[in-house]
Amino acid sequence: MVTGIRASLDQAIAIKRNSAGVVDAISAEDIGKFPDTNLAESLQRITGVSITRANGEGSQVAVRGFSGGFNLVTLNGRQLPSTSIDTSTGNAFARGTGRSFDFQNLASEGVATLEVYKTGRSNIPSGGIGASINVVTRRPLDAREDGFSGSIGAKALYDRSVEDAEGDLSKITPEVSGLINWKNDAGTFGVTVFGSYQLRESTSIQSNPNYWNIVPVAAFMARDGVYTTPTTNITNAPTTPYVQIPNDSRYQFSENRRERMNGQAVVQFKPSDAIEITVDGLYARNKLSDERSEQTNWFQRPFSDVTFDDNKQMQSAVILAEAKQADKGYEQQRFATDTELYSIGGNLKWNFTDALSLTLDANHSKSTTNPDNSNGSSATTISIGAPVRATHRVDFTSGFPQQSETINDCNATNGGRGGNCNNQLDIGDMGTQIARTITSEQEARINQYGAEFAWDLGEGSRFTFGGDYVDAKMRSATSDTQQMLGDWGITDTGLVNQLASDLVKTYCMTCKFDKYDPASTGSALVAFRGNAVDLLNVFSPYYTNSGIAGRGVMQQGSADDTVGEKTWAVYGQMAWSGEIGGRRANALIGARYEQTRVNSLSLQSVPAAMRWTQDNDFNVDGGPAGGAVTVKAKYDNLLPSMDFNIEVLDNVMARASFSQTLARADYGNLFASVTANAPNRPTALGAAPAGATRQDPALLPLESDNFDVSLEWYYKPSSFVSVGFFNKNVRNFIGNQVTNGNLFGLRDPGSGAAGSRSGVALNYLRSNGIALSDINLFAYTALLVQNNGNAAAATTAFQANYNPVTGNLDRISGSFYNNLATSVDILGDANDPLVNFAISGPVNNREGNIHGFEVAWTHFFGQTGFGFSASYTKVDGDVNVDPYADPNVNIFALTGLGDSANLTAIYDKGGLSARVSYNWRDKYLSGTNQGGNRNPLFTDTFGTLDANISYDITQNFSLSLEAVNLTSESFRQYARTETNLVYVQELKPRFWLGGRFRF
């Protein structure tokens, strides 16, 4: 039996050459040995396929620029449900809303072949515009040997990032797998059983600035105390219409754990050549957890110093400084989810004559992702911090934030903010702010049935007619709570040391960066770390029972959305094989008609009020549950397809294909619910409109007319060259439209509108030449509330505490503002205007053209064992984004569109197989209309160098060594320019040492 890299490539070449349309594949090198540990990382070696990663591992795929849910994933031809709550970039409020299949859930050792259909076929379920990807598992009657056969393997994983661990992480973690196959001598009955277990523990260091605000240059340069004052030093003063101003700078450190279990079982019975019965089952479980700590400096504004870059379109503030006593934030977060997937199916094939056959198939599958923290949440966060920062400076000139600061931890001189006055940042300066729990879950279920009648016409020609019915349902539910602890101003310094000194560790977070330089000194080298759930278990009951008003757990909101889709389809397909002009030719012509009915049901709480808790902190208070909202929709499609190929010269194959395909909107776009979020600053001082979302269950699927032509030259065994061109005209693109309006009758307590409390405060500050800062505006408004609207009393209290020298409210007592903010929350009332939300929602509003070319070359140098495989895909279209687009106008662009390439050097001879691969993906657009300023989100260029070597010690036993990301490539995302960092994660190499026994 021939095995190894070359044998795997030969099988893939045979599939490509003998397919009617454009099909690429990857096959197992041997029983239980796929080319990569991760299926997505194997797929990226196929021409035109690139991947997205979660914590450095391949997760989802993009094909020809179409990412995620634009591609359909099937298991042995059946649709698979998918659930995922992705908190990998720190989004604690993440919900499961997508269709994208997460390849982390499946172990590669149980897979025989991955097939990528880049052109449509009428007998393949709809749902993939980029491609349909079929995962083929092993079947017992396909085994070459009778009796028992199989393999057992074990690997030891070393993830180099664990060297940075603060917790008790294992440096070596196990991966084991086993596949056993039994087939009787007559070949009429067989059983396959597969199982695997994998554990990975890792760490990562990251930076994740909260948001880049797009501000009109006139507003920034007004020197009215919002952003600048008359004394603000501005270098390279901006001249562009808008400028970009960051909200904060922050670093994070994560310790991650992934535990994956897989199982498969297949039974086949073939009592005669006429009947074959297959029953199969799959089980997969993937448990993820992430303990994350932050180190954050928020900008309080106004700035003392600002330097702008030289961008001619939209300048960014790259150096910002301020001198205002404020807090340093050290939020602790713990994310944990448990995903389970199972599939049970049966298949009957009946050849009732030599030429006629009937195939029946039925399958039930379900995937769930549930919270897995010990307190029942999917995310728990608790903000602890130290209100001792005296000055703060951040430098973004390198595209990475470099923080510098000074501290004042003496209560007598820092405005009464607290601290232990030892001139060092330590746990004695730490207090608490706020705690949250988020409970998100997702469930997807698919019942599907199919029947296909086939008529073999002889000489390679065949007619098939069939139909299928798919009943899919997805439910996503989320709820969150909030509990005020020591308040945003941190009024309880010393309490962390008093109650939780054994739970909080002091360490240096910024020291963990290797590729990026935070240039930290002094107190910026100090960070704190603790388990968020353990800390909440200490501080939540303490404040609940403290007797302080407003310190209990508050329900913030909830949503429960279910989307059902019932699709029935009929199709017909004619395969023809013959000769044209003496040259072998094939054609495959078919059509598929589908009708889909959509039923969207939503249960959500109705927000009660907008609450202003302190300077720049707002919340939307949750309210009572509302009634159920149900929306129904229906659409149908006729999807023709045609593939033609002809061997124009010996071993030279020319292909041409046309098809119409579709891709359905993400489930989240089909929800009937509406969500409203809080602004990040007072509206009166230039905050972007508070974000909100409203979805549309009646969205139509994307429809694409696809044209492909290619030429392939199979010039010798194991070697070929191909070039292909593709063109896709896509209708019903789903754009993200932002409109402005009110939701739920919520009113804006920080509007500054005439006649409102904040309007009175704004007028007072302006009339008296007092800086228009978040703190001053809140303080005067809160004094109005505290004095029942008596402006004279509010003015007296404000003037008594306002220090015109420092510009702070510390004239009498430095604790005045903190005490005021702790005792007063401002709720929107009848004198406040309605909140003007930036309501984001999907809309079928565009058409687009995507086109490009692919080239591939695989070559082996005779019998030397040496060879290589290379490919490049160029993708372009009229759906690109203008990064300097007007922040008040919606952006339309296709996410995921980008070029990709890979190059693999191969050696395979005498039992020694080795491969070194470089995989590259160009920068691409990841998101549009982010936040109220409609920012784009780009993922930067990513290239990884991987290696694999294995040696057959005996005919039955081999050893292997694998490595991924040898160059420690980092994952990076940015907004309008590369300066506007949104997220960066340093990644480290991973190594596996393994052994496999084949029998």
C-alpha positions, 0 to 999 in steps of 0.5 A: 500500500502506497502512503505518504505525502506523495500518495496523498497528492496523487489522490487529490490530483486524480479527483481534480482531473476526473471531476466534471467541474472545478474540484480540489481535494486533500486526502489522508496520507494513510489511515488515521493520518491527515496532512495537518492536525487541524482541518482548516490548516489543511484546506489553506493548501488548496488553491484559492482557500484561506483561513481565519484563526482563533487563538492561532488555530485554523477555525473558518475558511474563505474561498476565492474571497468569500468567507465564513457563511458564504461557504457550505460545509457538509459531512458525507454530503449532508449539511452540518449545523454549527454553533460558536460563541467567539470570545477569542478577541475579547468580546465578552458580549459575543452571541452565536449568530452565524452559519460558519462551520468551525473546523476546530470541532473536528479531529483530522485523524477521522477524515479520509478526504476534503473535497472543495467544489468551486462550481455549483452542482444541482445535486449539492445543497445550496448555501455556498457561493464561494464553495461547497466543502464536503468532509468525507469520513472513512467507510468500512467496506472501502478498506483494502484489507479484510478483517481488522485494520486501523491505526493508533496514534499519540502526540505530545504538544508543546506550545511555546507560549506556555513559557509566559504562563502565570498560572499552572499550565502544562508545558506538554499536553496530549493528543491521542487517536485511534481508528479501527476497521473490520470487514468480513471476508465476503465484503458484505459487512463492516464496522468502523470506530474512531475516537480522539482526544486533544488538549491544548493549553496556551497563552497570548499577549494582546493589545486592543484599543477600545475605539477610534472616534472620527471627529470633525476637525473644527470640533476637535480644534474648538479648544472648548474643553471637550478635546482641547483647551486654549493651553493644549499643545498641538503638533502638526495641527490637522487640516483634514475634514475629520481626525481620528481620536482613540478612546483609550489604550489597553493591553491584555494577557490570556491563558487559554485551554481547549479540550476536544473529544471526537467519536465516529461509528459506521456500520455497513451491510451489503447483502448483495450487489443490489443493496447497500445499507449504511448507518453512521454517527458522529460526536464532537465536543470542544471545551474552550476557556480563557482567563484574561486580564487587562491593563487600561488607561482611559482618556479623560480629556481634555488633552494637554498635548496632541500630535497628529500624523501626516495622513493627507486624507484623515489625520490620526492623533498618534501622541496624546497626553493629559494631566488629570488624576484618574484611574488605571483599569485592570479588568479581569475576565473569564470566558468559557464555552462548551460546544457539542455536535452530534449527527446520526444518519442512515443511507440505503442504496438499491440497484433494482436493475443493472441500470437503475438505482434508488438512494434514500438518505435521512439524517438528524444532527444538532450542535449546542454551545453553552456557558461553561463557567462555574457560575453558569455564565459564558463570560464573567468580568470584574473591573478592579483598578487604582485611581492613582494615575496623575499623568498619562501619555500614549504614543501610537506612532509605531502603530502600537500603543506605548504607555507612559505615566506617573502616579500619585497614590497619596489621598492628601494630594491626589484629590482624595482619590485614595491609595496607600501613599507609598509612591508605588503602584501595588495591591494596596492602591486597588479597589473595585468598580463594576462586575458583569455576567453574560450568559450566551447560548446557541443551539442549531438543529437540522433534520434532512431527508433525500431521495435520488433516482439514477439511470445509468445510460452506459458509456459514462453517461448518467441521468439523476433526478432527486429531491431533498427536504431540510428542516433547520432551526437555530436558537440564540439566547443571551442575558447579562447582569451588572453589579456596581461595586466600588463605583467607576470612581473606585471609592474603596481603595484597599478593599482588594488587599483586604478581602482578596489579597490571596486571589490577586497576583502582581506581575508584569504584563507588558514584559510578555511582548516580544515582537511589539515594544510597549516601552514600559517603565515605572508603574506601567510595568505593574499589572494585576491578575485574578480569576474573575469568577473567584473575585466576583464570589468575594465582592458580589456578596460583600456589596449586596449586603453592604447596605449601600443603595444600588449595589445589588445585581441588576438585570441589564437585558435579555434576548431569545431569538429563534430562526427556522428555515424549511427548504424543499428542493428538486433537481435533475442532472445529466452527465454525458461522456464521449468524444468530440473530434476524437478527444475525450469530453464530458458534460454535466448539465443540471438544474435545482429548484428550491423553496425556503420558508423562514420563521423568526421568533424573538423574545426580549426584555424592553429597556426601561431607561438610559442611566448616566452613572458617572462622567463618561459611563452610561448604561441601558437599564433592562426592563420587563420581558416583552411579548413574542415577535414573529416574522415570516418570509418565503423565497424560491430559486431556480439554480441551473448548472453546467460543466464541460471539459475536454482533453484538448491535447494529450494530458491537457484538460480544458474546462468551462463551467456556469452555475447559479448558487446562493448563500443565506444571510447569517442567522443573526441578520434574520432575528426579529429582536432589537437591541439598544446600547449606551453611548461612550460619552455624553452626547453634549460633548460630541459622543458618536450616536449610541449604537443599536441593531435592528435585523430583517427576517425577510432578507433574501439570499445572495445569488451569484452567476458563476463563470469558470474556465481553466486549463490543466496539464498533467505532464507526468505522474504526480505533477501538473500545472493549472491556470483558471479564471473565475467571475461571479456576479452577485446580487442581493449583497447584504449591506449594513445600513445605519439609520438614526432614530429612537428606540423604546422611548428612551431619553438621553440624560447627557444630551445638553439640549435646552431645557434639560438638566444637562442643558442647564449644566452645559450653559453654566459651564460655557457661560463661566468659561469652565472646561467642557469636560465629562466630569464637569458636565456630570457633576453640575447635572448631578447637583441639579438632580441632588437639589431637585432642579434648584440651579442656584443650589447646584451652582453654589455647591459647584463653585464651592468645590471647583478649583480654577487653578487645577480645573478639578473639583478638589477645592474643599475635598478631593473626594467631592466628585467621587462621593457625588458620582457614587450617590447620584445616577441620572436617568433620562426624564421628560425634559430630556430629548429622545435618544438618537440611536445609530441603528444598524441593520442589514439590507439587500442593497447592492450588486457586485462583481468578483473576479480573479485567477488561480494558478497551481503547480505541483512537481516531483523531480523524477524518483529523487523524492523531492518535489514542490507544490505552489499556488496563487489566487488573485481576487478583485472586484467592485466591492472594495472599501474606501477607508476614508469614507464619510463617517456619516454614510454607510459603507458597502463592501465585501468582507473576506476579499483578499489574495492568497498563496502557498508554497510547499517543499516536499520530500517523500522517499524510503519511508521518510516524508517531509514538508515545509510550507509557507501560507500567506493571506493578504490583508482583507476587510473583516467588518464594515460600519463598526460603531457610530462612526461606521469604521471599517475593520481590516485584518492585516497580512498574515503568513505562517511557516509550517513544517512536518517530518515523519519516518517509518521505523517499521512497516507498521510504526512511524514517528513524526515531528510537526511545527506550526507558525515557526516565525511567530507571526502575529494576528493584527486588525486595524481600522481606517489606517494601519495606525488605528490599531484595533487588535493585535495578538502575538502568537508563538510556535507549536510543536508536536512529537508523535508516534503512530502504529498501523495494523 
